[in-house]
Amino acid sequence: MNYVIWHDPRCSKSRATLAILEEAGAATQVRRYRDDPPTAAELDAVLEALCVPPVALVRMGEQIAKDLGLAEAELSRGEWLNVMAKHPVLIERPVVIAPDGRAALGRPPENVRALL
């Protein structure tokens, strides 16, 4: 099994996180999550692994977050998951998922070292 990184090549943190995985020699599957969005179920599993609520993984500075009024929204877990699945630009990046199901948010990129 490989490590999986939800990656945005335009993001410096995402590139730095991928570099850490590559330098460690970790077999890595790069998933451009904006082109291949995770499902609500995949998001739920990652949030469980990260031990954070959905809102912790939402990029509130994105225009779509402002357009949808997410900063003031009181959504259920399922609603947050569906919003992120529908609008993957809202997902904080990068997320790395280890073969054993553990996960880390690469902010800062060094966070992923705990998975290696």
mmCIF file of the C-alpha atoms, coordinates in Angstrom:
data_MODEL
# 
_entry.id   MODEL 
# 
loop_
_atom_site.group_PDB 
_atom_site.id 
_atom_site.type_symbol 
_atom_site.label_atom_id 
_atom_site.label_alt_id 
_atom_site.label_comp_id 
_atom_site.label_asym_id 
_atom_site.label_entity_id 
_atom_site.label_seq_id 
_atom_site.pdbx_PDB_ins_code 
_atom_site.Cartn_x 
_atom_site.Cartn_y 
_atom_site.Cartn_z 
_atom_site.occupancy 
_atom_site.B_iso_or_equiv 
_atom_site.pdbx_formal_charge 
_atom_site.auth_seq_id 
_atom_site.auth_comp_id 
_atom_site.auth_asym_id 
_atom_site.auth_atom_id 
_atom_site.pdbx_PDB_model_num 
ATOM 1   C CA . MET A 1 1   ? 0.000   0.000  0.000   1.00 0.00 ? 1   MET A CA 1 
ATOM 2   C CA . ASN A 1 2   ? 1.043   3.572  -0.637  1.00 0.00 ? 2   ASN A CA 1 
ATOM 3   C CA . TYR A 1 3   ? 0.809   6.815  1.232   1.00 0.00 ? 3   TYR A CA 1 
ATOM 4   C CA . VAL A 1 4   ? -1.799  9.030  -0.406  1.00 0.00 ? 4   VAL A CA 1 
ATOM 5   C CA . ILE A 1 5   ? -1.428  12.783 -0.607  1.00 0.00 ? 5   ILE A CA 1 
ATOM 6   C CA . TRP A 1 6   ? -4.344  15.032 -1.449  1.00 0.00 ? 6   TRP A CA 1 
ATOM 7   C CA . HIS A 1 7   ? -2.230  17.416 -3.448  1.00 0.00 ? 7   HIS A CA 1 
ATOM 8   C CA . ASP A 1 8   ? -2.504  20.787 -5.149  1.00 0.00 ? 8   ASP A CA 1 
ATOM 9   C CA . PRO A 1 9   ? 0.692   21.417 -7.151  1.00 0.00 ? 9   PRO A CA 1 
ATOM 10  C CA . ARG A 1 10  ? 0.102   25.192 -6.987  1.00 0.00 ? 10  ARG A CA 1 
ATOM 11  C CA . CYS A 1 11  ? 0.344   25.132 -3.175  1.00 0.00 ? 11  CYS A CA 1 
ATOM 12  C CA . SER A 1 12  ? 3.812   25.545 -1.653  1.00 0.00 ? 12  SER A CA 1 
ATOM 13  C CA . LYS A 1 13  ? 2.849   23.589 1.493   1.00 0.00 ? 13  LYS A CA 1 
ATOM 14  C CA . SER A 1 14  ? 1.562   20.760 -0.664  1.00 0.00 ? 14  SER A CA 1 
ATOM 15  C CA . ARG A 1 15  ? 4.757   20.688 -2.734  1.00 0.00 ? 15  ARG A CA 1 
ATOM 16  C CA . ALA A 1 16  ? 6.907   20.757 0.406   1.00 0.00 ? 16  ALA A CA 1 
ATOM 17  C CA . THR A 1 17  ? 4.900   17.923 1.956   1.00 0.00 ? 17  THR A CA 1 
ATOM 18  C CA . LEU A 1 18  ? 5.249   15.820 -1.185  1.00 0.00 ? 18  LEU A CA 1 
ATOM 19  C CA . ALA A 1 19  ? 9.003   16.484 -1.136  1.00 0.00 ? 19  ALA A CA 1 
ATOM 20  C CA . ILE A 1 20  ? 9.227   15.153 2.438   1.00 0.00 ? 20  ILE A CA 1 
ATOM 21  C CA . LEU A 1 21  ? 7.459   11.950 1.382   1.00 0.00 ? 21  LEU A CA 1 
ATOM 22  C CA . GLU A 1 22  ? 9.719   11.563 -1.649  1.00 0.00 ? 22  GLU A CA 1 
ATOM 23  C CA . GLU A 1 23  ? 12.898  12.236 0.371   1.00 0.00 ? 23  GLU A CA 1 
ATOM 24  C CA . ALA A 1 24  ? 11.804  9.550  2.840   1.00 0.00 ? 24  ALA A CA 1 
ATOM 25  C CA . GLY A 1 25  ? 11.397  7.089  -0.026  1.00 0.00 ? 25  GLY A CA 1 
ATOM 26  C CA . ALA A 1 26  ? 7.723   6.579  0.791   1.00 0.00 ? 26  ALA A CA 1 
ATOM 27  C CA . ALA A 1 27  ? 5.714   5.002  -1.998  1.00 0.00 ? 27  ALA A CA 1 
ATOM 28  C CA . THR A 1 28  ? 3.203   7.742  -2.657  1.00 0.00 ? 28  THR A CA 1 
ATOM 29  C CA . GLN A 1 29  ? 0.032   8.073  -4.681  1.00 0.00 ? 29  GLN A CA 1 
ATOM 30  C CA . VAL A 1 30  ? -0.592  11.694 -5.622  1.00 0.00 ? 30  VAL A CA 1 
ATOM 31  C CA . ARG A 1 31  ? -4.255  12.554 -5.764  1.00 0.00 ? 31  ARG A CA 1 
ATOM 32  C CA . ARG A 1 32  ? -5.066  15.943 -7.205  1.00 0.00 ? 32  ARG A CA 1 
ATOM 33  C CA . TYR A 1 33  ? -8.073  16.302 -4.991  1.00 0.00 ? 33  TYR A CA 1 
ATOM 34  C CA . ARG A 1 34  ? -9.489  19.276 -6.883  1.00 0.00 ? 34  ARG A CA 1 
ATOM 35  C CA . ASP A 1 35  ? -9.668  17.152 -10.058 1.00 0.00 ? 35  ASP A CA 1 
ATOM 36  C CA . ASP A 1 36  ? -10.543 13.911 -8.233  1.00 0.00 ? 36  ASP A CA 1 
ATOM 37  C CA . PRO A 1 37  ? -12.517 15.050 -5.166  1.00 0.00 ? 37  PRO A CA 1 
ATOM 38  C CA . PRO A 1 38  ? -12.818 12.776 -2.159  1.00 0.00 ? 38  PRO A CA 1 
ATOM 39  C CA . THR A 1 39  ? -16.271 11.471 -1.366  1.00 0.00 ? 39  THR A CA 1 
ATOM 40  C CA . ALA A 1 40  ? -18.096 12.441 1.792   1.00 0.00 ? 40  ALA A CA 1 
ATOM 41  C CA . ALA A 1 41  ? -17.203 9.001  3.189   1.00 0.00 ? 41  ALA A CA 1 
ATOM 42  C CA . GLU A 1 42  ? -13.500 9.501  2.414   1.00 0.00 ? 42  GLU A CA 1 
ATOM 43  C CA . LEU A 1 43  ? -13.595 12.929 4.042   1.00 0.00 ? 43  LEU A CA 1 
ATOM 44  C CA . ASP A 1 44  ? -15.298 11.444 7.093   1.00 0.00 ? 44  ASP A CA 1 
ATOM 45  C CA . ALA A 1 45  ? -12.606 8.772  7.437   1.00 0.00 ? 45  ALA A CA 1 
ATOM 46  C CA . VAL A 1 46  ? -9.832  11.369 7.159   1.00 0.00 ? 46  VAL A CA 1 
ATOM 47  C CA . LEU A 1 47  ? -11.483 13.614 9.750   1.00 0.00 ? 47  LEU A CA 1 
ATOM 48  C CA . GLU A 1 48  ? -11.743 10.641 12.105  1.00 0.00 ? 48  GLU A CA 1 
ATOM 49  C CA . ALA A 1 49  ? -8.044  9.864  11.562  1.00 0.00 ? 49  ALA A CA 1 
ATOM 50  C CA . LEU A 1 50  ? -7.117  13.509 12.142  1.00 0.00 ? 50  LEU A CA 1 
ATOM 51  C CA . CYS A 1 51  ? -9.405  13.698 15.205  1.00 0.00 ? 51  CYS A CA 1 
ATOM 52  C CA . VAL A 1 52  ? -10.827 17.035 14.072  1.00 0.00 ? 52  VAL A CA 1 
ATOM 53  C CA . PRO A 1 53  ? -14.316 18.281 13.250  1.00 0.00 ? 53  PRO A CA 1 
ATOM 54  C CA . PRO A 1 54  ? -15.165 19.013 9.599   1.00 0.00 ? 54  PRO A CA 1 
ATOM 55  C CA . VAL A 1 55  ? -14.890 22.772 9.991   1.00 0.00 ? 55  VAL A CA 1 
ATOM 56  C CA . ALA A 1 56  ? -11.188 22.346 10.882  1.00 0.00 ? 56  ALA A CA 1 
ATOM 57  C CA . LEU A 1 57  ? -10.545 21.179 7.323   1.00 0.00 ? 57  LEU A CA 1 
ATOM 58  C CA . VAL A 1 58  ? -12.460 23.991 5.593   1.00 0.00 ? 58  VAL A CA 1 
ATOM 59  C CA . ARG A 1 59  ? -10.611 26.842 3.897   1.00 0.00 ? 59  ARG A CA 1 
ATOM 60  C CA . MET A 1 60  ? -12.845 29.710 4.980   1.00 0.00 ? 60  MET A CA 1 
ATOM 61  C CA . GLY A 1 61  ? -10.840 32.242 2.956   1.00 0.00 ? 61  GLY A CA 1 
ATOM 62  C CA . GLU A 1 62  ? -11.961 30.760 -0.345  1.00 0.00 ? 62  GLU A CA 1 
ATOM 63  C CA . GLN A 1 63  ? -14.530 32.795 -2.272  1.00 0.00 ? 63  GLN A CA 1 
ATOM 64  C CA . ILE A 1 64  ? -16.999 29.902 -2.367  1.00 0.00 ? 64  ILE A CA 1 
ATOM 65  C CA . ALA A 1 65  ? -16.900 29.740 1.455   1.00 0.00 ? 65  ALA A CA 1 
ATOM 66  C CA . LYS A 1 66  ? -17.808 33.413 1.562   1.00 0.00 ? 66  LYS A CA 1 
ATOM 67  C CA . ASP A 1 67  ? -20.494 32.992 -1.100  1.00 0.00 ? 67  ASP A CA 1 
ATOM 68  C CA . LEU A 1 68  ? -22.067 30.128 0.860   1.00 0.00 ? 68  LEU A CA 1 
ATOM 69  C CA . GLY A 1 69  ? -21.796 31.984 4.189   1.00 0.00 ? 69  GLY A CA 1 
ATOM 70  C CA . LEU A 1 70  ? -19.887 29.109 5.750   1.00 0.00 ? 70  LEU A CA 1 
ATOM 71  C CA . ALA A 1 71  ? -18.190 31.207 8.444   1.00 0.00 ? 71  ALA A CA 1 
ATOM 72  C CA . GLU A 1 72  ? -21.589 31.768 10.060  1.00 0.00 ? 72  GLU A CA 1 
ATOM 73  C CA . ALA A 1 73  ? -23.112 28.428 9.093   1.00 0.00 ? 73  ALA A CA 1 
ATOM 74  C CA . GLU A 1 74  ? -24.211 25.879 11.647  1.00 0.00 ? 74  GLU A CA 1 
ATOM 75  C CA . LEU A 1 75  ? -24.074 22.706 9.586   1.00 0.00 ? 75  LEU A CA 1 
ATOM 76  C CA . SER A 1 76  ? -24.273 19.096 10.660  1.00 0.00 ? 76  SER A CA 1 
ATOM 77  C CA . ARG A 1 77  ? -21.272 16.842 10.133  1.00 0.00 ? 77  ARG A CA 1 
ATOM 78  C CA . GLY A 1 78  ? -22.928 15.337 7.073   1.00 0.00 ? 78  GLY A CA 1 
ATOM 79  C CA . GLU A 1 79  ? -23.680 18.759 5.611   1.00 0.00 ? 79  GLU A CA 1 
ATOM 80  C CA . TRP A 1 80  ? -20.053 19.862 6.053   1.00 0.00 ? 80  TRP A CA 1 
ATOM 81  C CA . LEU A 1 81  ? -18.873 16.653 4.384   1.00 0.00 ? 81  LEU A CA 1 
ATOM 82  C CA . ASN A 1 82  ? -21.218 17.170 1.448   1.00 0.00 ? 82  ASN A CA 1 
ATOM 83  C CA . VAL A 1 83  ? -20.152 20.804 1.002   1.00 0.00 ? 83  VAL A CA 1 
ATOM 84  C CA . MET A 1 84  ? -16.470 19.820 0.914   1.00 0.00 ? 84  MET A CA 1 
ATOM 85  C CA . ALA A 1 85  ? -17.133 16.928 -1.461  1.00 0.00 ? 85  ALA A CA 1 
ATOM 86  C CA . LYS A 1 86  ? -19.085 19.222 -3.789  1.00 0.00 ? 86  LYS A CA 1 
ATOM 87  C CA . HIS A 1 87  ? -16.523 22.059 -3.553  1.00 0.00 ? 87  HIS A CA 1 
ATOM 88  C CA . PRO A 1 88  ? -13.091 20.436 -3.096  1.00 0.00 ? 88  PRO A CA 1 
ATOM 89  C CA . VAL A 1 89  ? -11.374 23.836 -3.251  1.00 0.00 ? 89  VAL A CA 1 
ATOM 90  C CA . LEU A 1 90  ? -12.646 24.216 0.331   1.00 0.00 ? 90  LEU A CA 1 
ATOM 91  C CA . ILE A 1 91  ? -10.544 21.303 1.598   1.00 0.00 ? 91  ILE A CA 1 
ATOM 92  C CA . GLU A 1 92  ? -7.427  22.335 3.494   1.00 0.00 ? 92  GLU A CA 1 
ATOM 93  C CA . ARG A 1 93  ? -4.318  20.911 1.939   1.00 0.00 ? 93  ARG A CA 1 
ATOM 94  C CA . PRO A 1 94  ? -2.305  18.836 1.841   1.00 0.00 ? 94  PRO A CA 1 
ATOM 95  C CA . VAL A 1 95  ? -3.689  15.793 3.593   1.00 0.00 ? 95  VAL A CA 1 
ATOM 96  C CA . VAL A 1 96  ? -1.522  12.682 3.794   1.00 0.00 ? 96  VAL A CA 1 
ATOM 97  C CA . ILE A 1 97  ? -3.028  9.288  4.535   1.00 0.00 ? 97  ILE A CA 1 
ATOM 98  C CA . ALA A 1 98  ? -0.706  6.511  5.662   1.00 0.00 ? 98  ALA A CA 1 
ATOM 99  C CA . PRO A 1 99  ? -1.191  2.895  4.537   1.00 0.00 ? 99  PRO A CA 1 
ATOM 100 C CA . ASP A 1 100 ? -2.459  2.040  8.039   1.00 0.00 ? 100 ASP A CA 1 
ATOM 101 C CA . GLY A 1 101 ? -5.178  4.724  7.861   1.00 0.00 ? 101 GLY A CA 1 
ATOM 102 C CA . ARG A 1 102 ? -3.497  7.350  10.034  1.00 0.00 ? 102 ARG A CA 1 
ATOM 103 C CA . ALA A 1 103 ? -3.555  10.834 8.556   1.00 0.00 ? 103 ALA A CA 1 
ATOM 104 C CA . ALA A 1 104 ? -1.811  14.183 8.906   1.00 0.00 ? 104 ALA A CA 1 
ATOM 105 C CA . LEU A 1 105 ? -2.424  17.669 7.615   1.00 0.00 ? 105 LEU A CA 1 
ATOM 106 C CA . GLY A 1 106 ? 0.731   19.061 6.036   1.00 0.00 ? 106 GLY A CA 1 
ATOM 107 C CA . ARG A 1 107 ? 0.448   22.445 7.754   1.00 0.00 ? 107 ARG A CA 1 
ATOM 108 C CA . PRO A 1 108 ? 3.269   22.688 8.487   1.00 0.00 ? 108 PRO A CA 1 
ATOM 109 C CA . PRO A 1 109 ? 4.673   20.103 6.072   1.00 0.00 ? 109 PRO A CA 1 
ATOM 110 C CA . GLU A 1 110 ? 6.780   18.559 8.853   1.00 0.00 ? 110 GLU A CA 1 
ATOM 111 C CA . ASN A 1 111 ? 3.575   17.189 10.401  1.00 0.00 ? 111 ASN A CA 1 
ATOM 112 C CA . VAL A 1 112 ? 3.706   14.276 7.958   1.00 0.00 ? 112 VAL A CA 1 
ATOM 113 C CA . ARG A 1 113 ? 6.985   12.999 9.444   1.00 0.00 ? 113 ARG A CA 1 
ATOM 114 C CA . ALA A 1 114 ? 4.937   11.466 12.275  1.00 0.00 ? 114 ALA A CA 1 
ATOM 115 C CA . LEU A 1 115 ? 3.379   9.114  9.691   1.00 0.00 ? 115 LEU A CA 1 
ATOM 116 C CA . LEU A 1 116 ? 6.675   7.885  8.263   1.00 0.00 ? 116 LEU A CA 1 
# 
